[in-house]
Amino acid sequence: MRGWPAGSRAQGVIKVRGILSPPGGERMAFRPGEGAGDTDRLLLLHDDALKFLQRESRDWSDWKLVANLPYSVASPIVVELAQAKGCPERMVVTLQLEVARRLLARPGNEAYGLLTLLMQLRYEPRGWFPISAGCFFPPPDVGSVCVTLIRRSKPPLTRDQSETFTKIVKLAFSQRRKMMFKLLRKDWTPEQLTAAWE
């Protein structure tokens, strides 16, 4: 919607199968929490979207996210949803170009990193297209892209394996100059690590 500040902090969740609203979004409904207009299918919750996702544990597996995400919190929001026990069936999101490059990156690409690994564990990128700065008001100073992510029908790892994988890659990218064995010793004994490498 025009008039939403580019890069503003996400504030609120509207329940029409998941739309994130920025500051001022509460003006869209006169009765927040009670539905809007003549339907109870539109429910406006005035809240910080990232904090809401972190606070409210729920099953999003039959949801689809369609959002123009604030660039300042886009990565944490999509990662939070991807790591939920029931993550959305798909996400169609507008992102900063640099973030989109990391989401879409393949092994060997310089953009391939922590965000790539966390998202592609549960999602498969299916397409993207650029969005002109003139489509926003005010126009942002960075490139924008709309990306489609489809939840994998068969995740490569189990839930327990995914949690361990996430812990390992976060450690690896937090201190890139340290040897992996030394980093992993914070959470696993030398005997466990030796056995894992054999």
Contacts in CASP RR format, 6 or more apart in sequence:
PFRMAT RR
TARGET T0000
AUTHOR 0000-0000-0000
METHOD contacts of the structure
MODEL  1
MRGWPAGSRAQGVIKVRGILSPPGGERMAFRPGEGAGDTDRLLLLHDDAL
KFLQRESRDWSDWKLVANLPYSVASPIVVELAQAKGCPERMVVTLQLEVA
RRLLARPGNEAYGLLTLLMQLRYEPRGWFPISAGCFFPPPDVGSVCVTLI
RRSKPPLTRDQSETFTKIVKLAFSQRRKMMFKLLRKDWTPEQLTAAWE
2 136 0 8 1.000
2 137 0 8 1.000
3 137 0 8 1.000
4 22 0 8 1.000
4 68 0 8 1.000
4 137 0 8 1.000
5 22 0 8 1.000
5 23 0 8 1.000
5 138 0 8 1.000
6 71 0 8 1.000
6 136 0 8 1.000
6 137 0 8 1.000
6 138 0 8 1.000
6 139 0 8 1.000
6 140 0 8 1.000
7 70 0 8 1.000
7 71 0 8 1.000
7 72 0 8 1.000
7 140 0 8 1.000
8 22 0 8 1.000
8 23 0 8 1.000
8 70 0 8 1.000
8 72 0 8 1.000
9 22 0 8 1.000
9 23 0 8 1.000
9 48 0 8 1.000
9 70 0 8 1.000
9 72 0 8 1.000
9 73 0 8 1.000
10 20 0 8 1.000
10 21 0 8 1.000
10 22 0 8 1.000
10 48 0 8 1.000
10 49 0 8 1.000
10 50 0 8 1.000
10 69 0 8 1.000
10 70 0 8 1.000
10 73 0 8 1.000
10 77 0 8 1.000
11 21 0 8 1.000
11 22 0 8 1.000
11 23 0 8 1.000
11 24 0 8 1.000
11 25 0 8 1.000
11 46 0 8 1.000
11 47 0 8 1.000
11 48 0 8 1.000
11 49 0 8 1.000
12 20 0 8 1.000
12 21 0 8 1.000
12 25 0 8 1.000
12 44 0 8 1.000
12 45 0 8 1.000
12 46 0 8 1.000
12 47 0 8 1.000
12 48 0 8 1.000
12 49 0 8 1.000
12 52 0 8 1.000
13 19 0 8 1.000
13 20 0 8 1.000
13 21 0 8 1.000
13 45 0 8 1.000
13 47 0 8 1.000
13 49 0 8 1.000
13 52 0 8 1.000
14 20 0 8 1.000
14 21 0 8 1.000
14 28 0 8 1.000
14 42 0 8 1.000
14 43 0 8 1.000
14 44 0 8 1.000
14 45 0 8 1.000
15 41 0 8 1.000
15 42 0 8 1.000
15 43 0 8 1.000
15 44 0 8 1.000
15 45 0 8 1.000
16 41 0 8 1.000
16 42 0 8 1.000
17 63 0 8 1.000
17 64 0 8 1.000
17 66 0 8 1.000
18 63 0 8 1.000
18 64 0 8 1.000
18 65 0 8 1.000
18 66 0 8 1.000
18 67 0 8 1.000
19 66 0 8 1.000
19 67 0 8 1.000
20 49 0 8 1.000
20 67 0 8 1.000
20 68 0 8 1.000
20 69 0 8 1.000
20 77 0 8 1.000
21 28 0 8 1.000
21 44 0 8 1.000
21 49 0 8 1.000
22 70 0 8 1.000
25 44 0 8 1.000
25 46 0 8 1.000
26 32 0 8 1.000
26 44 0 8 1.000
26 46 0 8 1.000
28 36 0 8 1.000
28 44 0 8 1.000
29 35 0 8 1.000
29 36 0 8 1.000
29 37 0 8 1.000
29 42 0 8 1.000
29 44 0 8 1.000
30 36 0 8 1.000
32 44 0 8 1.000
32 45 0 8 1.000
32 46 0 8 1.000
33 43 0 8 1.000
33 44 0 8 1.000
33 45 0 8 1.000
34 43 0 8 1.000
35 41 0 8 1.000
35 42 0 8 1.000
35 43 0 8 1.000
35 44 0 8 1.000
36 42 0 8 1.000
36 43 0 8 1.000
36 44 0 8 1.000
45 52 0 8 1.000
49 73 0 8 1.000
49 77 0 8 1.000
50 73 0 8 1.000
50 76 0 8 1.000
50 77 0 8 1.000
50 80 0 8 1.000
53 77 0 8 1.000
53 80 0 8 1.000
53 81 0 8 1.000
53 84 0 8 1.000
54 80 0 8 1.000
57 84 0 8 1.000
57 85 0 8 1.000
58 84 0 8 1.000
59 84 0 8 1.000
59 85 0 8 1.000
59 86 0 8 1.000
60 81 0 8 1.000
60 84 0 8 1.000
60 86 0 8 1.000
60 87 0 8 1.000
60 88 0 8 1.000
61 86 0 8 1.000
61 87 0 8 1.000
61 88 0 8 1.000
61 89 0 8 1.000
62 89 0 8 1.000
63 88 0 8 1.000
63 89 0 8 1.000
64 88 0 8 1.000
64 89 0 8 1.000
64 90 0 8 1.000
64 91 0 8 1.000
64 92 0 8 1.000
65 81 0 8 1.000
65 88 0 8 1.000
65 90 0 8 1.000
65 91 0 8 1.000
65 92 0 8 1.000
65 93 0 8 1.000
66 91 0 8 1.000
66 92 0 8 1.000
66 93 0 8 1.000
67 91 0 8 1.000
67 92 0 8 1.000
67 93 0 8 1.000
67 94 0 8 1.000
68 93 0 8 1.000
68 94 0 8 1.000
69 77 0 8 1.000
69 78 0 8 1.000
69 93 0 8 1.000
69 94 0 8 1.000
69 95 0 8 1.000
71 95 0 8 1.000
71 96 0 8 1.000
71 99 0 8 1.000
71 140 0 8 1.000
71 142 0 8 1.000
74 93 0 8 1.000
74 95 0 8 1.000
74 96 0 8 1.000
74 99 0 8 1.000
75 99 0 8 1.000
75 115 0 8 1.000
78 91 0 8 1.000
78 93 0 8 1.000
78 103 0 8 1.000
78 119 0 8 1.000
78 149 0 8 1.000
79 115 0 8 1.000
79 118 0 8 1.000
79 119 0 8 1.000
81 87 0 8 1.000
81 88 0 8 1.000
81 91 0 8 1.000
82 118 0 8 1.000
82 119 0 8 1.000
82 121 0 8 1.000
82 122 0 8 1.000
82 123 0 8 1.000
83 118 0 8 1.000
83 122 0 8 1.000
83 162 0 8 1.000
83 166 0 8 1.000
85 159 0 8 1.000
87 122 0 8 1.000
87 123 0 8 1.000
87 151 0 8 1.000
88 151 0 8 1.000
89 150 0 8 1.000
89 151 0 8 1.000
90 148 0 8 1.000
90 149 0 8 1.000
90 150 0 8 1.000
90 151 0 8 1.000
91 123 0 8 1.000
91 147 0 8 1.000
91 148 0 8 1.000
91 149 0 8 1.000
92 146 0 8 1.000
92 147 0 8 1.000
92 148 0 8 1.000
92 149 0 8 1.000
93 146 0 8 1.000
93 147 0 8 1.000
93 149 0 8 1.000
94 131 0 8 1.000
94 144 0 8 1.000
94 145 0 8 1.000
94 146 0 8 1.000
94 147 0 8 1.000
95 103 0 8 1.000
95 144 0 8 1.000
95 145 0 8 1.000
95 146 0 8 1.000
95 147 0 8 1.000
96 140 0 8 1.000
96 142 0 8 1.000
96 143 0 8 1.000
96 144 0 8 1.000
96 145 0 8 1.000
97 130 0 8 1.000
97 142 0 8 1.000
97 143 0 8 1.000
97 144 0 8 1.000
97 145 0 8 1.000
98 111 0 8 1.000
98 142 0 8 1.000
99 115 0 8 1.000
100 128 0 8 1.000
100 145 0 8 1.000
100 147 0 8 1.000
101 111 0 8 1.000
102 111 0 8 1.000
102 112 0 8 1.000
102 113 0 8 1.000
102 115 0 8 1.000
102 116 0 8 1.000
103 115 0 8 1.000
103 116 0 8 1.000
103 119 0 8 1.000
103 120 0 8 1.000
103 125 0 8 1.000
103 147 0 8 1.000
103 149 0 8 1.000
104 111 0 8 1.000
104 125 0 8 1.000
104 127 0 8 1.000
104 128 0 8 1.000
104 147 0 8 1.000
105 111 0 8 1.000
105 112 0 8 1.000
105 113 0 8 1.000
105 116 0 8 1.000
106 112 0 8 1.000
113 173 0 8 1.000
114 169 0 8 1.000
114 170 0 8 1.000
114 173 0 8 1.000
117 165 0 8 1.000
117 169 0 8 1.000
118 166 0 8 1.000
118 169 0 8 1.000
119 149 0 8 1.000
121 155 0 8 1.000
121 156 0 8 1.000
121 157 0 8 1.000
121 162 0 8 1.000
121 165 0 8 1.000
121 166 0 8 1.000
122 151 0 8 1.000
122 152 0 8 1.000
122 155 0 8 1.000
122 162 0 8 1.000
123 149 0 8 1.000
123 150 0 8 1.000
123 151 0 8 1.000
123 152 0 8 1.000
124 149 0 8 1.000
124 150 0 8 1.000
124 151 0 8 1.000
124 152 0 8 1.000
125 147 0 8 1.000
125 148 0 8 1.000
125 149 0 8 1.000
126 148 0 8 1.000
126 149 0 8 1.000
126 150 0 8 1.000
127 147 0 8 1.000
127 148 0 8 1.000
128 145 0 8 1.000
128 146 0 8 1.000
128 147 0 8 1.000
128 148 0 8 1.000
129 145 0 8 1.000
129 146 0 8 1.000
130 143 0 8 1.000
130 144 0 8 1.000
130 145 0 8 1.000
131 143 0 8 1.000
131 144 0 8 1.000
131 145 0 8 1.000
131 146 0 8 1.000
132 144 0 8 1.000
133 139 0 8 1.000
133 140 0 8 1.000
133 141 0 8 1.000
133 143 0 8 1.000
133 144 0 8 1.000
135 144 0 8 1.000
136 144 0 8 1.000
155 162 0 8 1.000
157 165 0 8 1.000
167 187 0 8 1.000
168 184 0 8 1.000
171 183 0 8 1.000
171 184 0 8 1.000
171 186 0 8 1.000
171 187 0 8 1.000
172 180 0 8 1.000
172 183 0 8 1.000
174 183 0 8 1.000
175 183 0 8 1.000
181 193 0 8 1.000
184 193 0 8 1.000
185 193 0 8 1.000
188 196 0 8 1.000
END
